[in-house]
Every structure is written in C-alpha cells, then in structure tokens.
C-alpha cells in the first residue's frame, strides 16, 4: 500500500469513526468494541475509494449497513 493510500485510509477511518460515534452518541471505547466484533476499521481500509466519495453522514450509514449485514 502506498503512503498516500495509507494516509487517506487513516483519515477516512478517523472521519467515519468520529461521525459514527457522534450520530450514535457512543464513546470511543464503545466504538472499539463494535470494531472488535465487526472489524469496521478494516472494512474502511479495504475500500477507501468507496468512503472517499461519501459525506460523513453517508459514512455512518454505510457502517450501519455493514454491521447489519454482518450480524
């Protein structure tokens, strides 16, 4: 993975995480527990081109859909 793609993925993970926490009124620890269960951050890192074109609200909805599909 190139440095540019890695940096972009990290930035997208940050944006999506913060928006998800805000929309669901959860703490960082609660998000990390969800990540342990559903591997959310890896999902974002695996397809940054999808998240790169989304608004922050769309990112949070995408995470909700991803979790729903993996329950």
PDB file with SEQRES, HELIX, SHEET and CRYST1 records, atoms N, CA, C and O in Angstrom:
SEQRES   1 A   71  UNK UNK UNK UNK UNK UNK UNK UNK UNK UNK UNK UNK UNK          
SEQRES   2 A   71  UNK UNK UNK UNK UNK UNK UNK UNK UNK UNK UNK UNK UNK          
SEQRES   3 A   71  UNK UNK UNK UNK UNK UNK UNK UNK UNK UNK UNK UNK UNK          
SEQRES   4 A   71  UNK UNK UNK UNK UNK UNK UNK UNK UNK UNK UNK UNK UNK          
SEQRES   5 A   71  UNK UNK UNK UNK UNK UNK UNK UNK UNK UNK UNK UNK UNK          
SEQRES   6 A   71  UNK UNK UNK UNK UNK UNK                                      
HELIX    1 AA1 UNK A    3  UNK A   24  1                                  22    
HELIX    2 AA2 UNK A   28  UNK A   38  1                                  11    
HELIX    3 AA3 UNK A   40  UNK A   46  1                                   7    
HELIX    4 AA4 UNK A   48  UNK A   52  1                                   5    
HELIX    5 AA5 UNK A   56  UNK A   69  1                                  14    
CRYST1    1.000    1.000    1.000  90.00  90.00  90.00 P 1           1          
ATOM      1  N   UNK A   1       0.854  -1.170   0.000  1.00  0.00           N  
ATOM      2  CA  UNK A   1       0.000   0.000   0.000  1.00  0.00           C  
ATOM      3  C   UNK A   1       0.900   1.233   0.000  1.00  0.00           C  
ATOM      4  O   UNK A   1       1.832   1.338   0.797  1.00  0.00           O  
ATOM      5  N   UNK A   2       0.610   2.150  -0.893  1.00  0.00           N  
ATOM      6  CA  UNK A   2       1.412   3.367  -0.970  1.00  0.00           C  
ATOM      7  C   UNK A   2       1.164   4.242   0.257  1.00  0.00           C  
ATOM      8  O   UNK A   2       0.147   4.107   0.938  1.00  0.00           O  
ATOM      9  N   UNK A   3       2.102   5.131   0.523  1.00  0.00           N  
ATOM     10  CA  UNK A   3       1.955   6.047   1.655  1.00  0.00           C  
ATOM     11  C   UNK A   3       0.720   6.918   1.501  1.00  0.00           C  
ATOM     12  O   UNK A   3       0.020   7.181   2.479  1.00  0.00           O  
ATOM     13  N   UNK A   4       0.447   7.368   0.282  1.00  0.00           N  
ATOM     14  CA  UNK A   4      -0.711   8.218   0.040  1.00  0.00           C  
ATOM     15  C   UNK A   4      -2.009   7.468   0.342  1.00  0.00           C  
ATOM     16  O   UNK A   4      -2.901   8.003   1.001  1.00  0.00           O  
ATOM     17  N   UNK A   5      -2.110   6.236  -0.139  1.00  0.00           N  
ATOM     18  CA  UNK A   5      -3.315   5.437   0.117  1.00  0.00           C  
ATOM     19  C   UNK A   5      -3.454   5.136   1.605  1.00  0.00           C  
ATOM     20  O   UNK A   5      -4.559   5.173   2.147  1.00  0.00           O  
ATOM     21  N   UNK A   6      -2.343   4.840   2.265  1.00  0.00           N  
ATOM     22  CA  UNK A   6      -2.368   4.571   3.695  1.00  0.00           C  
ATOM     23  C   UNK A   6      -2.844   5.803   4.469  1.00  0.00           C  
ATOM     24  O   UNK A   6      -3.709   5.697   5.339  1.00  0.00           O  
ATOM     25  N   UNK A   7      -2.284   6.957   4.154  1.00  0.00           N  
ATOM     26  CA  UNK A   7      -2.698   8.195   4.822  1.00  0.00           C  
ATOM     27  C   UNK A   7      -4.169   8.500   4.571  1.00  0.00           C  
ATOM     28  O   UNK A   7      -4.880   8.926   5.481  1.00  0.00           O  
ATOM     29  N   UNK A   8      -4.625   8.285   3.346  1.00  0.00           N  
ATOM     30  CA  UNK A   8      -6.028   8.515   3.009  1.00  0.00           C  
ATOM     31  C   UNK A   8      -6.923   7.556   3.790  1.00  0.00           C  
ATOM     32  O   UNK A   8      -7.970   7.959   4.296  1.00  0.00           O  
ATOM     33  N   UNK A   9      -6.525   6.314   3.888  1.00  0.00           N  
ATOM     34  CA  UNK A   9      -7.314   5.325   4.625  1.00  0.00           C  
ATOM     35  C   UNK A   9      -7.411   5.688   6.104  1.00  0.00           C  
ATOM     36  O   UNK A   9      -8.480   5.581   6.706  1.00  0.00           O  
ATOM     37  N   UNK A  10      -6.304   6.114   6.682  1.00  0.00           N  
ATOM     38  CA  UNK A  10      -6.304   6.504   8.092  1.00  0.00           C  
ATOM     39  C   UNK A  10      -7.217   7.702   8.306  1.00  0.00           C  
ATOM     40  O   UNK A  10      -7.979   7.733   9.272  1.00  0.00           O  
ATOM     41  N   UNK A  11      -7.150   8.677   7.427  1.00  0.00           N  
ATOM     42  CA  UNK A  11      -8.000   9.853   7.536  1.00  0.00           C  
ATOM     43  C   UNK A  11      -9.479   9.474   7.415  1.00  0.00           C  
ATOM     44  O   UNK A  11     -10.309   9.971   8.176  1.00  0.00           O  
ATOM     45  N   UNK A  12      -9.805   8.608   6.477  1.00  0.00           N  
ATOM     46  CA  UNK A  12     -11.185   8.165   6.305  1.00  0.00           C  
ATOM     47  C   UNK A  12     -11.679   7.373   7.512  1.00  0.00           C  
ATOM     48  O   UNK A  12     -12.835   7.504   7.914  1.00  0.00           O  
ATOM     49  N   UNK A  13     -10.808   6.554   8.085  1.00  0.00           N  
ATOM     50  CA  UNK A  13     -11.183   5.813   9.291  1.00  0.00           C  
ATOM     51  C   UNK A  13     -11.506   6.786  10.422  1.00  0.00           C  
ATOM     52  O   UNK A  13     -12.473   6.598  11.159  1.00  0.00           O  
ATOM     53  N   UNK A  14     -10.683   7.829  10.550  1.00  0.00           N  
ATOM     54  CA  UNK A  14     -10.926   8.835  11.581  1.00  0.00           C  
ATOM     55  C   UNK A  14     -12.268   9.540  11.358  1.00  0.00           C  
ATOM     56  O   UNK A  14     -13.078   9.646  12.278  1.00  0.00           O  
ATOM     57  N   UNK A  15     -12.497  10.023  10.125  1.00  0.00           N  
ATOM     58  CA  UNK A  15     -13.748  10.731   9.837  1.00  0.00           C  
ATOM     59  C   UNK A  15     -14.966   9.849  10.090  1.00  0.00           C  
ATOM     60  O   UNK A  15     -15.921  10.272  10.741  1.00  0.00           O  
ATOM     61  N   UNK A  16     -14.929   8.649   9.583  1.00  0.00           N  
ATOM     62  CA  UNK A  16     -16.067   7.745   9.726  1.00  0.00           C  
ATOM     63  C   UNK A  16     -16.306   7.383  11.188  1.00  0.00           C  
ATOM     64  O   UNK A  16     -17.449   7.334  11.641  1.00  0.00           O  
ATOM     65  N   UNK A  17     -15.233   7.133  11.919  1.00  0.00           N  
ATOM     66  CA  UNK A  17     -15.349   6.790  13.339  1.00  0.00           C  
ATOM     67  C   UNK A  17     -15.968   7.930  14.133  1.00  0.00           C  
ATOM     68  O   UNK A  17     -16.898   7.714  14.911  1.00  0.00           O  
ATOM     69  N   UNK A  18     -15.463   9.131  13.942  1.00  0.00           N  
ATOM     70  CA  UNK A  18     -15.971  10.281  14.688  1.00  0.00           C  
ATOM     71  C   UNK A  18     -17.440  10.556  14.358  1.00  0.00           C  
ATOM     72  O   UNK A  18     -18.230  10.868  15.249  1.00  0.00           O  
ATOM     73  N   UNK A  19     -17.799  10.442  13.099  1.00  0.00           N  
ATOM     74  CA  UNK A  19     -19.194  10.675  12.716  1.00  0.00           C  
ATOM     75  C   UNK A  19     -20.104   9.590  13.292  1.00  0.00           C  
ATOM     76  O   UNK A  19     -21.192   9.887  13.784  1.00  0.00           O  
ATOM     77  N   UNK A  20     -19.663   8.349  13.233  1.00  0.00           N  
ATOM     78  CA  UNK A  20     -20.466   7.255  13.763  1.00  0.00           C  
ATOM     79  C   UNK A  20     -20.677   7.431  15.263  1.00  0.00           C  
ATOM     80  O   UNK A  20     -21.789   7.264  15.764  1.00  0.00           O  
ATOM     81  N   UNK A  21     -19.612   7.765  15.973  1.00  0.00           N  
ATOM     82  CA  UNK A  21     -19.721   7.988  17.417  1.00  0.00           C  
ATOM     83  C   UNK A  21     -20.689   9.128  17.712  1.00  0.00           C  
ATOM     84  O   UNK A  21     -21.498   9.037  18.635  1.00  0.00           O  
ATOM     85  N   UNK A  22     -20.607  10.185  16.940  1.00  0.00           N  
ATOM     86  CA  UNK A  22     -21.476  11.344  17.143  1.00  0.00           C  
ATOM     87  C   UNK A  22     -22.939  10.999  16.870  1.00  0.00           C  
ATOM     88  O   UNK A  22     -23.818  11.327  17.668  1.00  0.00           O  
ATOM     89  N   UNK A  23     -23.194  10.342  15.751  1.00  0.00           N  
ATOM     90  CA  UNK A  23     -24.572  10.008  15.381  1.00  0.00           C  
ATOM     91  C   UNK A  23     -25.216   9.015  16.345  1.00  0.00           C  
ATOM     92  O   UNK A  23     -26.430   9.047  16.547  1.00  0.00           O  
ATOM     93  N   UNK A  24     -24.421   8.141  16.938  1.00  0.00           N  
ATOM     94  CA  UNK A  24     -24.958   7.118  17.830  1.00  0.00           C  
ATOM     95  C   UNK A  24     -24.713   7.428  19.300  1.00  0.00           C  
ATOM     96  O   UNK A  24     -25.066   6.642  20.180  1.00  0.00           O  
ATOM     97  N   UNK A  25     -24.103   8.581  19.555  1.00  0.00           N  
ATOM     98  CA  UNK A  25     -23.825   9.030  20.922  1.00  0.00           C  
ATOM     99  C   UNK A  25     -23.133   7.932  21.730  1.00  0.00           C  
ATOM    100  O   UNK A  25     -23.587   7.547  22.807  1.00  0.00           O  
ATOM    101  N   UNK A  26     -22.012   7.435  21.171  1.00  0.00           N  
ATOM    102  CA  UNK A  26     -21.244   6.396  21.845  1.00  0.00           C  
ATOM    103  C   UNK A  26     -19.825   6.908  22.087  1.00  0.00           C  
ATOM    104  O   UNK A  26     -19.372   7.859  21.451  1.00  0.00           O  
ATOM    105  N   UNK A  27     -19.144   6.261  23.012  1.00  0.00           N  
ATOM    106  CA  UNK A  27     -17.771   6.626  23.346  1.00  0.00           C  
ATOM    107  C   UNK A  27     -16.794   5.926  22.392  1.00  0.00           C  
ATOM    108  O   UNK A  27     -17.166   5.041  21.621  1.00  0.00           O  
ATOM    109  N   UNK A  28     -15.557   6.351  22.474  1.00  0.00           N  
ATOM    110  CA  UNK A  28     -14.517   5.688  21.682  1.00  0.00           C  
ATOM    111  C   UNK A  28     -14.401   4.220  22.069  1.00  0.00           C  
ATOM    112  O   UNK A  28     -14.211   3.360  21.210  1.00  0.00           O  
ATOM    113  N   UNK A  29     -14.515   3.937  23.362  1.00  0.00           N  
ATOM    114  CA  UNK A  29     -14.419   2.553  23.820  1.00  0.00           C  
ATOM    115  C   UNK A  29     -15.569   1.712  23.254  1.00  0.00           C  
ATOM    116  O   UNK A  29     -15.359   0.568  22.853  1.00  0.00           O  
ATOM    117  N   UNK A  30     -16.763   2.266  23.221  1.00  0.00           N  
ATOM    118  CA  UNK A  30     -17.903   1.533  22.657  1.00  0.00           C  
ATOM    119  C   UNK A  30     -17.700   1.286  21.162  1.00  0.00           C  
ATOM    120  O   UNK A  30     -18.052   0.221  20.654  1.00  0.00           O  
ATOM    121  N   UNK A  31     -17.136   2.263  20.463  1.00  0.00           N  
ATOM    122  CA  UNK A  31     -16.855   2.058  19.045  1.00  0.00           C  
ATOM    123  C   UNK A  31     -15.810   0.961  18.867  1.00  0.00           C  
ATOM    124  O   UNK A  31     -15.944   0.115  17.983  1.00  0.00           O  
ATOM    125  N   UNK A  32     -14.779   0.971  19.694  1.00  0.00           N  
ATOM    126  CA  UNK A  32     -13.741  -0.055  19.581  1.00  0.00           C  
ATOM    127  C   UNK A  32     -14.293  -1.447  19.851  1.00  0.00           C  
ATOM    128  O   UNK A  32     -13.842  -2.420  19.247  1.00  0.00           O  
ATOM    129  N   UNK A  33     -15.264  -1.551  20.751  1.00  0.00           N  
ATOM    130  CA  UNK A  33     -15.910  -2.839  20.987  1.00  0.00           C  
ATOM    131  C   UNK A  33     -16.669  -3.302  19.739  1.00  0.00           C  
ATOM    132  O   UNK A  33     -16.636  -4.480  19.383  1.00  0.00           O  
ATOM    133  N   UNK A  34     -17.352  -2.361  19.082  1.00  0.00           N  
ATOM    134  CA  UNK A  34     -18.020  -2.696  17.817  1.00  0.00           C  
ATOM    135  C   UNK A  34     -16.996  -3.106  16.765  1.00  0.00           C  
ATOM    136  O   UNK A  34     -17.218  -4.047  16.004  1.00  0.00           O  
ATOM    137  N   UNK A  35     -15.874  -2.394  16.729  1.00  0.00           N  
ATOM    138  CA  UNK A  35     -14.834  -2.709  15.757  1.00  0.00           C  
ATOM    139  C   UNK A  35     -14.269  -4.103  15.999  1.00  0.00           C  
ATOM    140  O   UNK A  35     -14.012  -4.841  15.047  1.00  0.00           O  
ATOM    141  N   UNK A  36     -14.075  -4.467  17.250  1.00  0.00           N  
ATOM    142  CA  UNK A  36     -13.585  -5.813  17.555  1.00  0.00           C  
ATOM    143  C   UNK A  36     -14.553  -6.879  17.059  1.00  0.00           C  
ATOM    144  O   UNK A  36     -14.136  -7.927  16.565  1.00  0.00           O  
ATOM    145  N   UNK A  37     -15.825  -6.608  17.191  1.00  0.00           N  
ATOM    146  CA  UNK A  37     -16.843  -7.581  16.796  1.00  0.00           C  
ATOM    147  C   UNK A  37     -17.037  -7.639  15.281  1.00  0.00           C  
ATOM    148  O   UNK A  37     -17.209  -8.720  14.718  1.00  0.00           O  
ATOM    149  N   UNK A  38     -17.009  -6.470  14.615  1.00  0.00           N  
ATOM    150  CA  UNK A  38     -17.359  -6.408  13.193  1.00  0.00           C  
ATOM    151  C   UNK A  38     -16.207  -6.012  12.268  1.00  0.00           C  
ATOM    152  O   UNK A  38     -16.373  -6.010  11.048  1.00  0.00           O  
ATOM    153  N   UNK A  39     -15.049  -5.677  12.826  1.00  0.00           N  
ATOM    154  CA  UNK A  39     -13.870  -5.321  12.018  1.00  0.00           C  
ATOM    155  C   UNK A  39     -14.152  -4.133  11.090  1.00  0.00           C  
ATOM    156  O   UNK A  39     -13.817  -4.160   9.905  1.00  0.00           O  
ATOM    157  N   UNK A  40     -14.768  -3.104  11.647  1.00  0.00           N  
ATOM    158  CA  UNK A  40     -15.202  -1.935  10.891  1.00  0.00           C  
ATOM    159  C   UNK A  40     -14.025  -1.201  10.249  1.00  0.00           C  
ATOM    160  O   UNK A  40     -14.077  -0.846   9.071  1.00  0.00           O  
ATOM    161  N   UNK A  41     -12.963  -0.976  11.030  1.00  0.00           N  
ATOM    162  CA  UNK A  41     -11.838  -0.203  10.503  1.00  0.00           C  
ATOM    163  C   UNK A  41     -11.146  -0.915   9.348  1.00  0.00           C  
ATOM    164  O   UNK A  41     -10.676  -0.268   8.412  1.00  0.00           O  
ATOM    165  N   UNK A  42     -11.081  -2.222   9.406  1.00  0.00           N  
ATOM    166  CA  UNK A  42     -10.506  -2.976   8.281  1.00  0.00           C  
ATOM    167  C   UNK A  42     -11.375  -2.847   7.042  1.00  0.00           C  
ATOM    168  O   UNK A  42     -10.868  -2.750   5.924  1.00  0.00           O  
ATOM    169  N   UNK A  43     -12.686  -2.847   7.244  1.00  0.00           N  
ATOM    170  CA  UNK A  43     -13.612  -2.656   6.126  1.00  0.00           C  
ATOM    171  C   UNK A  43     -13.358  -1.312   5.450  1.00  0.00           C  
ATOM    172  O   UNK A  43     -13.302  -1.234   4.222  1.00  0.00           O  
ATOM    173  N   UNK A  44     -13.207  -0.267   6.238  1.00  0.00           N  
ATOM    174  CA  UNK A  44     -12.942   1.062   5.678  1.00  0.00           C  
ATOM    175  C   UNK A  44     -11.602   1.069   4.954  1.00  0.00           C  
ATOM    176  O   UNK A  44     -11.495   1.615   3.856  1.00  0.00           O  
ATOM    177  N   UNK A  45     -10.583   0.468   5.557  1.00  0.00           N  
ATOM    178  CA  UNK A  45      -9.247   0.436   4.948  1.00  0.00           C  
ATOM    179  C   UNK A  45      -9.222  -0.382   3.658  1.00  0.00           C  
ATOM    180  O   UNK A  45      -8.452  -0.081   2.746  1.00  0.00           O  
ATOM    181  N   UNK A  46     -10.063  -1.416   3.582  1.00  0.00           N  
ATOM    182  CA  UNK A  46     -10.096  -2.269   2.393  1.00  0.00           C  
ATOM    183  C   UNK A  46     -10.759  -1.601   1.194  1.00  0.00           C  
ATOM    184  O   UNK A  46     -10.482  -1.971   0.053  1.00  0.00           O  
ATOM    185  N   UNK A  47     -11.625  -0.630   1.433  1.00  0.00           N  
ATOM    186  CA  UNK A  47     -12.321   0.023   0.312  1.00  0.00           C  
ATOM    187  C   UNK A  47     -12.387   1.545   0.509  1.00  0.00           C  
ATOM    188  O   UNK A  47     -13.477   2.115   0.569  1.00  0.00           O  
ATOM    189  N   UNK A  48     -11.227   2.199   0.611  1.00  0.00           N  
ATOM    190  CA  UNK A  48     -11.238   3.643   0.848  1.00  0.00           C  
ATOM    191  C   UNK A  48     -11.855   4.432  -0.300  1.00  0.00           C  
ATOM    192  O   UNK A  48     -12.371   5.529  -0.089  1.00  0.00           O  
ATOM    193  N   UNK A  49     -11.808   3.884  -1.511  1.00  0.00           N  
ATOM    194  CA  UNK A  49     -12.382   4.604  -2.649  1.00  0.00           C  
ATOM    195  C   UNK A  49     -13.895   4.768  -2.504  1.00  0.00           C  
ATOM    196  O   UNK A  49     -14.465   5.730  -3.019  1.00  0.00           O  
ATOM    197  N   UNK A  50     -14.540   3.847  -1.816  1.00  0.00           N  
ATOM    198  CA  UNK A  50     -15.977   3.970  -1.564  1.00  0.00           C  
ATOM    199  C   UNK A  50     -16.229   5.081  -0.547  1.00  0.00           C  
ATOM    200  O   UNK A  50     -17.068   5.954  -0.770  1.00  0.00           O  
ATOM    201  N   UNK A  51     -15.506   5.045   0.559  1.00  0.00           N  
ATOM    202  CA  UNK A  51     -15.701   6.031   1.613  1.00  0.00           C  
ATOM    203  C   UNK A  51     -15.226   7.418   1.193  1.00  0.00           C  
ATOM    204  O   UNK A  51     -15.738   8.425   1.683  1.00  0.00           O  
ATOM    205  N   UNK A  52     -14.267   7.475   0.303  1.00  0.00           N  
ATOM    206  CA  UNK A  52     -13.712   8.754  -0.134  1.00  0.00           C  
ATOM    207  C   UNK A  52     -14.750   9.631  -0.832  1.00  0.00           C  
ATOM    208  O   UNK A  52     -14.632  10.857  -0.827  1.00  0.00           O  
ATOM    209  N   UNK A  53     -15.754   9.016  -1.425  1.00  0.00           N  
ATOM    210  CA  UNK A  53     -16.765   9.778  -2.159  1.00  0.00           C  
ATOM    211  C   UNK A  53     -18.020  10.067  -1.333  1.00  0.00           C  
ATOM    212  O   UNK A  53     -18.992  10.610  -1.858  1.00  0.00           O  
ATOM    213  N   UNK A  54     -18.009   9.708  -0.041  1.00  0.00           N  
ATOM    214  CA  UNK A  54     -19.190   9.859   0.804  1.00  0.00           C  
ATOM    215  C   UNK A  54     -19.071  11.079   1.711  1.00  0.00           C  
ATOM    216  O   UNK A  54     -17.978  11.529   2.053  1.00  0.00           O  
ATOM    217  N   UNK A  55     -20.248  11.597   2.089  1.00  0.00           N  
ATOM    218  CA  UNK A  55     -20.275  12.593   3.153  1.00  0.00           C  
ATOM    219  C   UNK A  55     -20.084  11.852   4.482  1.00  0.00           C  
ATOM    220  O   UNK A  55     -20.158  10.624   4.527  1.00  0.00           O  
ATOM    221  N   UNK A  56     -19.842  12.593   5.547  1.00  0.00           N  
ATOM    222  CA  UNK A  56     -19.668  11.946   6.851  1.00  0.00           C  
ATOM    223  C   UNK A  56     -20.923  11.197   7.272  1.00  0.00           C  
ATOM    224  O   UNK A  56     -20.834  10.110   7.844  1.00  0.00           O  
ATOM    225  N   UNK A  57     -22.083  11.763   6.997  1.00  0.00           N  
ATOM    226  CA  UNK A  57     -23.334  11.095   7.354  1.00  0.00           C  
ATOM    227  C   UNK A  57     -23.506   9.796   6.563  1.00  0.00           C  
ATOM    228  O   UNK A  57     -23.970   8.791   7.102  1.00  0.00           O  
ATOM    229  N   UNK A  58     -23.131   9.823   5.290  1.00  0.00           N  
ATOM    230  CA  UNK A  58     -23.207   8.604   4.470  1.00  0.00           C  
ATOM    231  C   UNK A  58     -22.242   7.547   4.990  1.00  0.00           C  
ATOM    232  O   UNK A  58     -22.540   6.354   4.936  1.00  0.00           O  
ATOM    233  N   UNK A  59     -21.084   7.976   5.496  1.00  0.00           N  
ATOM    234  CA  UNK A  59     -20.128   7.027   6.073  1.00  0.00           C  
ATOM    235  C   UNK A  59     -20.756   6.304   7.265  1.00  0.00           C  
ATOM    236  O   UNK A  59     -20.643   5.084   7.391  1.00  0.00           O  
ATOM    237  N   UNK A  60     -21.415   7.062   8.131  1.00  0.00           N  
ATOM    238  CA  UNK A  60     -22.057   6.457   9.304  1.00  0.00           C  
ATOM    239  C   UNK A  60     -23.144   5.472   8.880  1.00  0.00           C  
ATOM    240  O   UNK A  60     -23.268   4.399   9.470  1.00  0.00           O  
ATOM    241  N   UNK A  61     -23.926   5.825   7.871  1.00  0.00           N  
ATOM    242  CA  UNK A  61     -24.972   4.916   7.374  1.00  0.00           C  
ATOM    243  C   UNK A  61     -24.356   3.663   6.755  1.00  0.00           C  
ATOM    244  O   UNK A  61     -24.882   2.562   6.919  1.00  0.00           O  
ATOM    245  N   UNK A  62     -23.245   3.833   6.047  1.00  0.00           N  
ATOM    246  CA  UNK A  62     -22.558   2.685   5.455  1.00  0.00           C  
ATOM    247  C   UNK A  62     -22.081   1.726   6.542  1.00  0.00           C  
ATOM    248  O   UNK A  62     -22.188   0.510   6.388  1.00  0.00           O  
ATOM    249  N   UNK A  63     -21.560   2.266   7.630  1.00  0.00           N  
ATOM    250  CA  UNK A  63     -21.129   1.425   8.739  1.00  0.00           C  
ATOM    251  C   UNK A  63     -22.326   0.689   9.336  1.00  0.00           C  
ATOM    252  O   UNK A  63     -22.237  -0.500   9.641  1.00  0.00           O  
ATOM    253  N   UNK A  64     -23.445   1.394   9.502  1.00  0.00           N  
ATOM    254  CA  UNK A  64     -24.654   0.734   9.999  1.00  0.00           C  
ATOM    255  C   UNK A  64     -25.075  -0.412   9.088  1.00  0.00           C  
ATOM    256  O   UNK A  64     -25.423  -1.491   9.568  1.00  0.00           O  
ATOM    257  N   UNK A  65     -25.045  -0.188   7.784  1.00  0.00           N  
ATOM    258  CA  UNK A  65     -25.422  -1.235   6.828  1.00  0.00           C  
ATOM    259  C   UNK A  65     -24.431  -2.401   6.899  1.00  0.00           C  
ATOM    260  O   UNK A  65     -24.834  -3.562   6.835  1.00  0.00           O  
ATOM    261  N   UNK A  66     -23.154  -2.096   7.028  1.00  0.00           N  
ATOM    262  CA  UNK A  66     -22.126  -3.125   7.128  1.00  0.00           C  
ATOM    263  C   UNK A  66     -22.343  -3.977   8.376  1.00  0.00           C  
ATOM    264  O   UNK A  66     -22.271  -5.204   8.314  1.00  0.00           O  
ATOM    265  N   UNK A  67     -22.609  -3.326   9.511  1.00  0.00           N  
ATOM    266  CA  UNK A  67     -22.868  -4.056  10.753  1.00  0.00           C  
ATOM    267  C   UNK A  67     -24.123  -4.917  10.599  1.00  0.00           C  
ATOM    268  O   UNK A  67     -24.130  -6.085  10.986  1.00  0.00           O  
ATOM    269  N   UNK A  68     -25.177  -4.340  10.037  1.00  0.00           N  
ATOM    270  CA  UNK A  68     -26.422  -5.079   9.843  1.00  0.00           C  
ATOM    271  C   UNK A  68     -26.235  -6.312   8.977  1.00  0.00           C  
ATOM    272  O   UNK A  68     -26.839  -7.354   9.233  1.00  0.00           O  
ATOM    273  N   UNK A  69     -25.406  -6.196   7.958  1.00  0.00           N  
ATOM    274  CA  UNK A  69     -25.164  -7.313   7.056  1.00  0.00           C  
ATOM    275  C   UNK A  69     -24.300  -8.394   7.695  1.00  0.00           C  
ATOM    276  O   UNK A  69     -24.276  -9.530   7.221  1.00  0.00           O  
ATOM    277  N   UNK A  70     -23.592  -8.048   8.768  1.00  0.00           N  
ATOM    278  CA  UNK A  70     -22.667  -8.997   9.395  1.00  0.00           C  
ATOM    279  C   UNK A  70     -23.126  -9.477  10.767  1.00  0.00           C  
ATOM    280  O   UNK A  70     -22.344 -10.076  11.506  1.00  0.00           O  
ATOM    281  N   UNK A  71     -24.374  -9.222  11.110  1.00  0.00           N  
ATOM    282  CA  UNK A  71     -24.887  -9.698  12.404  1.00  0.00           C  
ATOM    283  C   UNK A  71     -25.346 -11.122  12.297  1.00  0.00           C  
ATOM    284  O   UNK A  71     -25.809 -11.697  13.281  1.00  0.00           O  
TER     285      UNK A  71                                                      
END                                                                             
